[in-house]
Amino acid sequence: MASELKIPTREVYKLTISNNPAIIQGVVSLEVKADHVYMHLIESAPFNIGKDKAYLGVPGNLVAFACKLSFQRGGEGYVL
């Protein structure tokens, strides 16, 4: 994930919960293209994987955020 931060064309976002912003629940690395958003990386924290995960829906919320960003940046919601 650290290498994603070094690439100037990529935007890296973290998902946290409002009452504990210090703990990262998941991350996504996106690149805004002319007609879509390209998702280079999506990760859940280790405690959000498997049957005993702390929170459901971390990947789904990150993908939803990417779709929203695509709408906001002129990509009509397209994410690859």
N, C-alpha and C positions, 0 to 999 in steps of 0.2 A: 504494500500500500504506500509506503514511503516514496517509491519511485513514481507513483502516479502524481504526487504533489510537485514533482520536479518538471513535469511536462506542461509548458505554458498554455497549450490549447485545451487542457482538461480542467474541469471544475470538480472538486471533491467535496462531497457533502456528508455530514454525519447525522445519524438519527439518535436523539436522546429523549428522555422523558422529562417532563416539566419540573417535577419535584427533585430530580437528581441529574442535572445537566453534565456532571463530571464523568458519568459512565456512558460510554458509547455503546449503543445497542446494535448498530450496523453502519456501513458506509457504502457509498456509491460514487463511482468516477464517471463523469459524463463529458462528452464533447458536443458542443452545439454546432451543427452543420447548417447549410442553407435551408434545407427542407425537412430536417429531422434532428433528433438527438441520438447520438450513438453512446451506448452504455458499454464502457470498457471493463468495468469491474463492479461487482455487487457482492457484499459480504455481510454475514450476520456474526455477531459476537459469539464466541464458543458456548456461552451459557444460553444462547437462543437457538441452538441446534439440537435436534433429536426429540424424543418423546417427553423429556423432562425440561423442556425449554422454559425460560422465565416469561417470555412474551411471544404470543402468536402474531404472525403477520408482519414481521420485520421486512422480509424481502418484498412483500406486496406493497407495503407503504413506500418503500424506496422506489419501486417501479412506478407507482402512482405519482410520486413526486417528479420523476423523470418525464412522465406524460404531461403533467401540469407545466413543467418548464418548457416542454416542446410547444404547447399551446401559447405560452407567454412569449416565446421567441420566434413565432411564425412558422412552426413546423406542423401545425394542425394536429398535434398529439402523437405524431409518429415517433416511435422509439425503436431502434435496432440494437 
